[in-house]
Amino acid sequence: MAAADRDLVFGLLALQNGLIDQDELLAAFRAWTRDRSRPLADHLVVRGDLDADTRSAVEAMVALHLKKEGGNAERSLASIPVGRSTRERLNALEDPDLTATVARLGPVAGSTEAGADVTASYAVGTATADGRRFRVLRPHARGGLGAVFVALDEELHREVALKQIRGVYADDPTSRQRFVLEAEITGGLEHPGIVPVYGLGTYGDGRPYYAMRFVRGDSLKEAIDRFHEGESLEVDPGARPLGLRKLLRRFTDVCNAIDYAHGRGVLHRDLKPGNVIVGKHGETLVVDWGLAKATGRADPGAGERTLVLSSASGSAETLPGSALGTPAYMSPEQAAGDLDRLGPRSDIYSLGATLYCLLTGKPPFEGDDLGAVLRRVRQGDFPPPRALDPTLDPALEAICLKAMAREPGERYASCRALAEDLDRWAADEPVTAWREPPSRRARRWARRNRTAMVAAAVTLVAVVVGLGVVAGVQSRANGQLRLANRETGRALEATRKAQAATRAALEQSEESRTQAEAVGAFLVQAFRSPDPSMDGRQVRVAEILDQAVERLETEFTGSQATRGALLDALGRTYRGLGMLEKAEGLLTRARTVLEGVLGPDHPQTLASRSNLANAYMDAGRTSEAIALHESTLRLFEAYLGPDHPDTLQCRNDLAVDHWYAGQVPKAIALHEETLRRREATLGPDHPDTLQSRQNLAIAYSTGQMSKGIAMFAEVLRLQEEKLGPDHPHTLESRNDLAAAYREAGRLPEAIALDEETLRLREVRLGPDHRETLSSRSNLALDYAAAGRLPEAISLAEEVLRLREATLGPDHPETLIGRLNLADLYRDAGRPEAIGLNEAALKQLTDRHGPDHLHTLICRSNLAASYLQDGRLPEAVAFCEATLGACEATLGPDHFVTLWNRGNLATAYESLGRWSEAEGLLRDALASRRKTETPDSHLVAGDLAQLGRDLLMQSRWSEAEPILREAMGIAEKAPADDWRRYDAMSLLGGSLAGQGRYADAEPLAVAGYEGMMGRELRLTVPERHRLREAAVRLVRLYEAWGKPEKAAEWEVGLGTADLPADVFAQP
């Protein structure tokens, strides 16, 4: 038996018994095509898809299968039913041996799944006098698990819908089980709103199918799309309310059908507009019960018997932590994979999300990043319907929002209650989800008492007519008087409106004053010592906050609006202390309370949304922060205007989000707009305007360093003039300008500015203040960049010691201090770097999760430390995993992703995998050019690394233009930057490789001497570049036929034992 034959039998038997899935089978075969010295079973075990015991069990199945077929491999292959998808994906590997083996498999299982342009015709089902009962006519639709065909029932001569499992799942036992459960649940629910099942059967190879009623119509999703896109709605004003009421009637039919299912103990778990069929004759049917679960617990008050399935369990196995369903419509507990909390109210949430789509034309959650969408679902972060369509009735919005409440206990108690509230709305009755204003009740009374209103109107008209007769006699005389009266009336109306606006403003001002007094009283009480016997100077702020939260829960008796304001204030305080988990919880609750009391578009609610978005950003949940800030900005602009201070601050915060996400052009555009509007409304030297200018300078410094430095300097000048040299904002500007100088290589200026800032902060704030420690940390970075590594390490160690003592070991700034010190240890070649990085990585992962920006930076540092320590296999695996996480979380062009791409390239180079490194370096360079200016030193660094890689592959001429561009940029750097001389040496190596020795010599000499003169600037990981330059110089003279010169340099350099490999590591 050929090896490929046995491997394929092994893999297919493992697949069909549910021991591996199709993706794992394909991945193992892909590895097998690269290494045929080991059987497929070995690859599956190495990948972790099978353990040793399971492998032995499959080997035994293979032996039995071959024995059953008389040891004939071809008969064994031909007897295994394999779906079309599995065959096609195996053939796509384009391995000749594997393709030949796949060709010997038997007939395609699931071959009935034809394309849309093919008319299928075959018969299935129990035999009748004329043949099989159901004759398939044509394809109709395809879902996630099954495909639906139109078939003819030969017994009753009617068209039916025949659903069968799709080929991609045909070999998966779990999918088959779920499909059969779908058929049993659908068939067991007898209700006008649930499609009836006519029969369940299996094909010869065991694949299931079932027949059900064929409904001619569209999905509710298609009906909703037509309603919102219809041009007739704009032309005929009456068409829209009529169309909306028709859709709402369909929706209440769905609610009633799901209420019946709940009464039978069945959850649908995948309700959405696409799973509802609206027939042409008024039918509304809920379909696709593939994720349904029979709980075995019927509603006692429903009067229905519990649905009991013939299969072993009420649903196919779902692992805890799995998020099943459609993300845009699933409940928060479904998105969290919290299976124990799933119940009827989870379906009610999905009905609310379906209603949201019906009202707005869009699902409540959208986005390409599945993880981000699920996180937003869990947080309940979606724009209210009226934010998308302000014309919606607030009562309808309230019904939708109650159904979609984040906590199940706050939703409708049943689907029937949801339907009844919609019926109340349709009947012009008050709804339970919304407290309507008196004016709405008055309008309703007027509509319902038309007779009295008409009588009053007639009487009024009679009086007016009588007066008109009298007035007519004097009409000419009083013409001018009437004109004057009209103008007076207009003036009185304007006055009445102004008075009403003034009253509203006073009422709001009084409410704000009352709330401020309540908040102040609460905080004064909260910030007293938790224990009066203790010295207040010894009480930690965190203890006070914890006590305040407890009192807010148990003792506070003020208004809900004040409670929301307190939750927001406490959440922001926790955030300022770096206690992000508590901050996020309180800010989430603040938003919920304020939306419920003040409404979704109240300025205080919007401020709370923006604060929550900032907390998301701190926690590294960048995509969620951006989405919440974007929706909040739209609401601010709609209700307060584009130039309101709160709107401008929200736009500023959104720009900062985009910058951290590596989306620099978006950040710059938003910052520029914010700055323009603040200058126009606040003036050029207002603190908020200066903040915008500072943030824009930071964004510019990412890729337009000279522009950023100029703006930093201008902000500092304005702040020194307006605020003084030692104001906190001025000192922060000094800090930012010094960082820009350091990044640009202007180290003397950076050091001078940071030393002065440190002196001012020590005087103003004290030596242990967190801002003083920040200045000390920045100065350590300056010293390290200038080659003063011992001084840098001493400062960084002191900063870390003080932060641990004053802020605690787990504070974010302490963790950053630990990362900085680990970097310096690595630069100095000290082994403590690995231990520090590993400890920091564990803390960051526990605190923020594996995908937070700081966690990913720490992983990158640790990967570089492993490389330096010579732990190459471990370093490569760690670099590959870190790069994958960065690309998935931050995107391919983020600066941390590019850094990791360079790390992995260096790891590959260390193993001699130069072509793989080249691919990574070219990708990194292409991404870098998108975000940096052409003369950026980062672009020069990427060019030099790529050119070096090409030299190692002896591709001398290809390397030359790349290295010339690198040197052209590097020559603009400060004269003490060793990288400009490294570029010279590399270019000399390129020319020498082409035999152009006379051109190469001055570059190689100047390159080596320039690096040697700046040796202290090179960190330990960078020292091999100096050695490379020395070797390159000696080999140049040897290739040029000048052995005496080569020997002279060898003696002068003290490198008589130079390796033949120019790029050999020391």
Residue, then its C-alpha position, 0 to 999 in steps of 0.5 A: m500500500a502506497a504511503a499516500d494511500r494509507d495516510l489518506v485513509f488515516g486522515l479521512l477516518a479521523l475526520q469522519n469520526g470527529l477526531i479532527d476537523q477539515d482544517e486540521l486535516l488540510a494543515a497536516f497534509r500541507a506539512w506532509t507535502r513538505d516532509r514526507s519522511r514522516p507519516l500523516a499521523d506524526h504531523l497530526v500529533v506534532r501539531g497537537d491535533l491528535d494525542a498518542d492514544t487517539r492516534s493508536a485508535v485511528e491506526a486500529m481503525v485503518a487496519l480493520h478497514l483494510k482487513k474488511e476490504g481484503g487488504n486492497a488499498e484501492r477498494s479501501l479508498a473507494s469505499i470511503p464517502v468523502g464530501r466534495s469540499t474535502r476533495e477540492r481542498l485536498n486537490a488544491l494542495e497541488d501535490p501529484d501523489l496526493t491528487a492521484t490518491v484522491a482520484r481513487l476515492g469513491p463517488v462524491a458524497g453530497s454531490t446533490e449540492a449543485g450550483a445556482d446555474v445548474t438544474a438538479s434532478y434526482a429522487v430521494g425519500t421512501a419508495t412509492a409506486d412511481g419511485r422515490r417520494f421527493r424529486v429535486l427540481r432546482p437549487h433554492a438557497r444556501g445557509g450556514l449548515g444546509a442547502v435548500f432545494v425545491a423538490l416535487d412531492e410525488e405523493l401529494h403532487r406539491e412543491v416542497a423545500l428539501k434541505q440537506i447538509r452541505g458538502v463541507y460538513a458532510d463528513d463531520p459527525t457533530s454537524r450531522q447531529r446538529f442538522v438532525l436536531e434542527a429537523e426534529i425541533t422544527g418538526g416538533l413545533e406546530h405553529p402557524g409561524i413555524v415552517p412545518v416539516y413533512g419528512l426526515g430521511t437519510y441518503g445511502d451514506g448516512r447524510p440526513y435531509y428533511a422536507m418542509r413546506f415551500v413558502r414563496g416569498d422573501s426574507l424579512k431582511e429583503a423586505i426591510d431593505r426594500f422599505h428603507e431603500g424605496e423611492s416611493l416612501e419619499v414621494d408619498p408621505g403616507a407610504r412610510p408609516l403604512g409600510l412600517r406598520k406592515l413590517l411591525r405586524r410581521f415582527t409581532d407574528v415572529c414574537n408570537a411564534i418564538d413565544y410558542a417555542h419558549g412555551r415548549g422549552v425551545l430556544h432559537r438562538d439565531l434570530k435575525p431578519g434573514n431567518v424569517i420568511v414573509g410570504k406573499h399571502g400574509e405568511t410569516l415563518v421563522v426558519d433555520w432552527g439549526l442552533a436551537k436548543a430544547t431545554g427540557r423545561a417548558d413554560p408552566g404558564a404556557g399550557e404547552r407540553t415540553l418538546v422532547l427529542s428522540s436524540a440523546s440531548g437537546s442540542a449538539e454539543t457547544l463548548p462553554g466560552s463559544a459564541l454561537g449565532t450571528p454576532a450582529y444579533m446575538s445577546p451579550e451573554q451569547a457573545a461571552g459564550d456564557l451558556d449557563r445564562l442563555g434563556p428565553r430573554s437571550d432570544i428576546y434580545s435578538l428580537g430587539a436587534t431584529l426590531y432595531c434593523l427594521l427601524t433603522g435599516k442597519p444591524p445594531f453592530e457592524g464591522d469586519d473585526l469579529g473580536a471587536v464586534l463581539r466585545r461591543v456586543r458584550q458591552g452593549d455599545f451601539p448607537p440608539p435608533r434615533a441617533l441614526d434616524p431622528t424621525l423615529d417615534p421615541a416610544l418605538e425606540a424605547i421598546c427596542l432598547k428595552a428588548m436589547a437591554r444589556e442585562p437579561g433581567e432588564r429586558y421584556a419578561s417574554c416575547r408576548a410582552l414585547a409583542e403586546d407593547l408593539d400592539r399598544w403602540a400601534a393602537d396609539e396606547p401608552v407603552t410600558a417601556w417609555r414614560e410619555p410626556p403630558s403633551r403626547r397624552a394631550r394630543r392623544w385625547a384630542r385625536r380620540n375626542r374629535t366630536a367635542m373638538v369639532a363642536a368647539a371648532v364650529t362654535l369658534v368659527a360661528v363667533v369669528v364669522g359673526l365678528g367678521v360681519v361686524a368687522g367687515v363694516q369697518s374693514r377699510a378703516n381698520g386695515q392699518l390696525r390689522l397690519a399692526n396687530r399681525e406684527t405685534g402678534r409675531a413679536l409676542e410669539a417670539t417673546r413667548k418662545a424666548q420666555a419658554a427657552t429661558r424657563a427651560a434653561l433655568e430649570q436645567s441650570e437648577e437641576s445642574r446646581t442641585q446635582a452638583e450640590a448632591v455630588g459635592a456632599f457625597l464626595v466630601q463624606a466619601f473622602r473622609s478617613p475610612d476609620p476616624s481613628m486613623d491618620g488621614r495621611q496614611v489612607r490610600v486613595a483606592e481605599i477611599l474610592d472603594q468605600a465611596v462605591e460601597r456607600l453609593e450602592t447601599e446608602f445613597t438616596g438621591s436621584q438617578a441622574t445624580r447616581g449616574a454622575l457619581l458613577d461617572a466621577l468615580g470611574r474617571t478617578y479609578r481610571g486616573l489611578g490606573m485601576l482600569e477594570k474597576a473604572e470600566g465597570l463603573l463607567t459602563r454603569a454610569r452610561t446605562v443609568l444616564e441613558g435611562v434617566l436623561g436619554p441617549d442624546h443628553p449632554q451628560t449621557l454623551a460625556s459619559r459615553s466619551n469617558l467610557a470610550n477613553a477607558y476602552m482605549d486605556a485597556g487596549r480595546t482600540s477598535e471598541a474605543i474608536a467605534l464608541h467615540e465615532s458614534t458619540l461624536r455623531l451625537f454630539e455634532a447632531y445635538l450640540g453642534p460641531d463647534h461645541p467644546d464637548t464635541l471638539q474634545c470628543r473629536n480630539d479623543l477620537a484622533v488620539d484613538h486613531w493615532y494609537a491604532g497606527q492610523v496616522p492619516k486619520a489622526i492627523a485629519l481629525h486633529e487638524e479639524t479640531l485645531r482649526r475649529r478651536e482656533a476659530t471659536l476659542g482663540p489661538d492661545h486658549p489651553d484647549t487650542l494649545q492641547s490640540r496643537q500639541n496632539l497634532a505635533i505628536a501625530y506629525s512626529t510619527g512620519q513628519m518629524s521636522k514638522g512635528i518638532a516645529m509645532f512642539a517648539e511653537v506650543l512650548r513658546l506660547q505656553e511659556e509666555k502664557l502660563g510661565p516656565d514651570h506650569p505643568h502644561t509647559l513642563e509637559s510640552r518640554n517633555d514632548l519636545a525633548a522626546a521628538y529631539r531624541e527620536a530625530g537624533r538631536l541628542p544634545e538638545a534632548i538632554a539639555l531640555d530633559e535635564e532642565t525639565l527634571r530640575l523644574r519638576e523636582v523643585r515644583l513637585g518634589p523628587d518622588h512625584r510621578e511626573t518627576l519620575s517620568s522626567r527622570s525616565n526620559l533622561a535615562l532614554d536620552y543617555a542610552a541613545a547617547g551611549r551613556l549606558p551606565e548612567a541610563i541604567s542607574l537612572a532607570e533602576e532608581v525610577l523603577r524602585l521609586r515607582e514600586a514604592t509610591l505607585g505599587p508594583d502593578h501600576p501601569e507606569t511601574l510596568i513601563g519602568r520595568l520594560n524600559l529597564a529591561d531594554l537597557y539591560r538588553d542593550a548592555g548585554r545583561p542577562e537580567a533583561i529576560g527575567l524582567n521582560e518575562a515578569a512584565l509580560k505576565q503582569l501585562t497579560d494578566r492585567h490587560g490581556p494578550d492583545h493590549l498594545h503594552t503587552l505586544i510591546c513587551r512580547s517584542n522586547l522579550a523576543a529580541s532578548y531571546l535572539q540576543d541570548g542565542r535561543l534561536p528556535e525559541a526566539v523564532a517561534f516567539c517572534e512568529a507568534t508575536l507578529g501574528a498577534c500584532e497583525a491581527t490586533l494592530g494591523p499590518d502597518h502599525f509601528v509595533t507590527l513593523w518592529n516585530r517584522g524586523n525582529l522575525a527577519t533578524a531571527y531568520e537571518s541568524l538561521g541563514r533563512w535569508s530569502e524568508a527574511e527578505g520577504l519580511l523586510r520588503d513587506a516592512l519597507a512597503s508598510r513603512r513608506k505608507t506612514e513615514t516621509p521619504d527622508s525618515h530615519l526609520v525608512a533608512g533603517d529598513l532599507a539598510q537591513l534589506g540591503r544587508d540581507l541581499l548582500m548575504q545572498s550575493r545579490w550585489s547589484e540589486a543591493e546597490p540602489i537600495l543602499r544608496e537610498a539608505m545612505g542618502i537619507a542617513e547623510k541627513a542625520p546628525a554626524d554622531d549617528w553611527r547608522r550613517y556610517d553603517a550605510m556607507s560600509l554596506l554600500g562599499g560591500s555592494l560595490a566590492g561584490q561587483g568588482r568596483y574596488a576603487d569605488a568601494e574602498p573610500l566607503a568601506v574605510a569611512g564606514y568602518e572608521g565612522m562606526m569605530g569613532r562612535e563605538l559607545r553609541l552601539t548597544v551590545p546587540e548592535r556591536h556585530r555591525l562594527r565587526e561586519a564593517a571590519v571584516r568587509l574592509v579586509r575582504l575588500y583588499e583580499a578580493w582586490g588583490k592587495p594582500e599586504k593591505a589586507a594584512e595591514w588592516e588585519v594587524g591594525l584591527g587586531t583581527a587576524d582570526l576574522p571569519a570568511d563569512v562577512f556577516a558571521q556573528p561574534 
